[in-house]
Amino acid sequence: MANPVMTASALWGIAESFTKTFITEDRYKVFLKGLGNTLLIALFATIAGVIIGSLIAIIKTYHKQTGKLRILNIVAEFYTTLIRGTPVVVQLLISYNIIFAFSTHAVLVGIVAFGINSGAYVSEIIRAGINAVDIGQTEAGRSLGLSRRTTMLYIVIPQAVKNVLPAIGNEFISLLKETSVIGYLGVVDLTKAADRVISRTMDAYFPYISIAAIYLALVLVLNYFVKKLERRLAKSERS
């Protein structure tokens, strides 16, 4: 049988730890600020990644089909090789301390750096989506007198986007977790928020458990919507 005194003492310790972490000095606001920055960076970096990735995918695909845009294709290949071959933390530090050393807007630099990183991976996702579109769609467009560029933009790309939307959703989820390294730039994200609170309370239990729970909750919610999107797209294809 549990000792009532020990049980009460344990509960009191948990309550005290919770109070120090969230209530004292309104420390919950630090976590809210961190959550806001995390979502802001992940969202806009994903948007930037989709734009960059789409351009890279179109350049590579167009070059493969026509042999044109050779210089741009070389640049695109170099970009994807460089970004996919180096750690995102290193890219982040280079962006902040070298490329954008003149800037004091760490959040904006983080969005740009993560967007560039995401673009390399999204480009391969979109390129795979383009290649998955039946070649007959391109041939049908060309037989109607459409140019190769028009066929690509108005027939192939819309179908490719439909194919890769779930993968883009998964990329957003991955990016959401990767933003935990933005603290290297001094930005208060969820992880940095926990570190700041720990430096004041000397208690790591609730801060780290809390941000882990928040990340997990965000991923579960996003996974739910991605799965729902996949089912809807599959249903529309069958109909």
C-alpha positions in Angstrom: 0.0 0.0 0.0 1.4 3.4 -1.0 2.5 5.7 1.8 0.0 8.6 1.9 2.7 11.0 3.0 5.0 10.0 0.1 2.1 10.2 -2.3 1.1 13.7 -1.1 4.8 14.8 -1.3 5.1 13.5 -4.9 1.9 15.3 -5.9 3.1 18.5 -4.3 6.4 18.2 -6.1 4.6 17.8 -9.5 2.3 20.7 -8.8 5.2 22.9 -7.7 7.2 21.9 -10.9 4.2 22.7 -13.1 3.7 26.0 -11.4 7.3 27.0 -11.8 7.3 26.0 -15.4 4.1 27.6 -16.6 2.5 29.9 -14.0 5.4 31.8 -12.3 6.3 35.0 -14.2 3.7 34.0 -16.8 6.2 31.5 -18.3 3.5 29.9 -20.4 3.8 33.0 -22.7 7.3 31.9 -23.6 5.9 28.5 -24.8 3.1 30.3 -26.7 5.7 32.6 -28.4 7.8 29.5 -29.3 4.8 27.7 -30.7 3.9 30.7 -32.8 7.4 31.0 -34.2 7.6 27.3 -34.9 4.3 27.3 -36.9 5.2 30.5 -38.7 8.6 29.3 -39.9 7.3 25.8 -40.9 4.4 27.2 -42.8 6.2 29.9 -44.8 9.2 27.7 -45.3 7.0 25.0 -46.8 5.4 27.6 -49.1 8.8 28.8 -50.2 9.9 25.2 -50.6 7.0 24.4 -52.9 7.6 27.4 -55.1 11.4 26.7 -55.4 10.8 22.9 -55.8 8.2 23.4 -58.5 10.6 25.6 -60.5 13.5 23.2 -60.1 11.3 20.2 -61.1 10.0 22.0 -64.2 13.5 22.9 -65.3 14.8 19.4 -64.9 11.8 17.8 -66.6 11.8 20.2 -69.5 15.5 19.7 -70.0 15.1 16.0 -70.0 12.3 16.1 -72.6 13.7 18.8 -74.9 17.4 19.1 -74.1 16.9 22.9 -73.6 17.6 25.0 -70.5 21.0 23.2 -70.1 22.6 25.9 -68.0 19.6 26.2 -65.7 19.5 22.4 -65.4 23.2 22.4 -64.3 22.3 25.0 -61.7 19.3 23.0 -60.5 21.3 19.8 -60.3 24.1 21.6 -58.3 21.5 23.1 -56.0 19.8 19.8 -55.1 23.1 18.0 -54.7 24.4 20.7 -52.4 21.3 21.1 -50.3 20.6 17.4 -49.9 24.2 16.6 -49.2 24.7 19.0 -46.3 23.1 19.2 -42.8 20.3 21.7 -42.4 21.9 23.1 -39.2 25.0 23.9 -41.2 22.9 25.6 -43.9 21.1 27.5 -41.2 24.4 28.8 -39.7 25.9 29.7 -43.0 22.7 31.6 -44.0 22.6 33.6 -40.7 26.3 34.2 -40.1 27.6 34.6 -43.7 25.0 35.1 -46.4 22.6 37.2 -44.4 25.1 38.5 -41.8 23.7 42.0 -42.4 20.2 41.0 -41.2 18.9 41.0 -37.7 15.7 39.3 -38.6 16.5 35.7 -37.5 13.0 34.4 -38.1 13.0 35.6 -41.7 16.5 34.1 -42.2 15.2 30.9 -40.8 12.2 30.9 -43.2 14.5 31.5 -46.2 17.1 28.8 -45.1 14.4 26.2 -44.4 12.6 27.1 -47.6 15.7 26.6 -49.6 16.4 23.3 -47.9 12.8 22.2 -48.4 12.9 23.2 -52.0 15.5 20.6 -52.8 13.4 17.8 -51.5 10.1 19.1 -52.8 11.6 19.3 -56.3 12.2 15.6 -56.3 8.6 15.0 -55.0 7.1 17.1 -57.7 9.4 15.7 -60.4 8.2 12.2 -59.4 4.6 13.4 -59.6 5.2 14.8 -63.1 6.8 11.5 -64.2 3.8 9.6 -62.8 1.4 11.4 -65.1 0.7 9.1 -68.1 2.6 10.1 -71.2 -0.7 9.9 -73.1 -1.7 13.1 -71.4 1.2 14.9 -72.9 0.6 13.3 -76.3 -3.1 14.3 -76.2 -2.2 17.9 -75.5 0.3 18.0 -78.3 -2.1 16.4 -80.7 -4.6 19.2 -79.9 -2.0 21.7 -81.1 -0.8 22.8 -77.7 2.9 23.7 -77.3 5.1 21.6 -75.0 5.2 24.4 -72.4 1.4 24.9 -72.5 0.8 21.2 -72.2 3.2 21.0 -69.2 1.6 24.0 -67.4 -2.1 23.3 -68.0 -2.3 19.5 -68.3 0.7 17.8 -66.7 1.4 20.1 -63.7 -2.2 20.2 -62.4 -2.3 16.4 -62.4 1.1 16.1 -60.8 0.1 18.5 -58.0 -2.9 16.4 -57.2 -0.6 13.3 -57.0 1.9 15.0 -54.7 -0.3 16.9 -52.3 -0.1 14.2 -49.6 3.7 14.1 -49.9 3.8 17.9 -49.6 1.7 17.6 -46.4 4.3 15.1 -45.1 7.1 17.5 -46.0 5.3 20.2 -43.9 5.2 17.8 -40.9 9.0 17.0 -41.4 9.8 20.7 -41.6 7.8 21.4 -38.4 10.1 19.0 -36.5 13.2 20.2 -38.2 12.6 23.8 -37.1 13.7 22.8 -33.6 17.2 23.7 -34.6 16.3 27.3 -35.2 17.3 28.0 -31.7 20.9 28.1 -32.9 20.0 31.6 -34.3 18.6 32.7 -31.0 15.0 32.4 -32.2 12.5 31.4 -29.5 10.9 28.3 -30.9 9.4 25.5 -28.7 12.8 23.9 -28.0 14.4 27.3 -27.2 11.4 28.2 -25.0 11.9 25.1 -22.9 15.7 25.8 -22.5 14.9 29.4 -21.4 12.4 28.2 -18.8 14.8 25.5 -17.6 17.6 28.1 -17.1 15.2 29.9 -14.7 13.7 26.9 -12.8 16.6 24.4 -13.0 13.8 21.8 -13.6 13.8 20.0 -17.0 10.9 17.7 -16.4 7.8 19.7 -17.4 9.5 21.9 -20.1 10.8 19.0 -22.2 7.9 16.7 -21.6 5.5 19.6 -22.6 7.2 20.5 -25.8 7.4 16.8 -26.8 3.7 16.5 -26.2 3.0 19.7 -28.2 5.1 18.4 -31.1 3.3 15.1 -31.0 -0.1 16.7 -30.9 0.8 18.9 -33.9 2.0 16.0 -35.9 -1.0 13.9 -35.0 -3.4 16.6 -36.1 -1.5 17.2 -39.3 -1.3 13.5 -40.0 -5.0 13.3 -39.6 -5.6 16.0 -42.3 -3.0 14.4 -44.6 -4.7 11.0 -44.4 -8.1 12.7 -44.9 -6.7 14.4 -48.0 -5.3 11.1 -49.3 -8.7 9.4 -48.9 -10.5 12.3 -50.7 -8.1 12.3 -53.6 -8.3 8.5 -53.9 -12.1 8.8 -53.8 -12.1 11.4 -56.5 -9.9 9.3 -58.7 -12.2 6.3 -58.4 -15.3 8.5 -59.3 
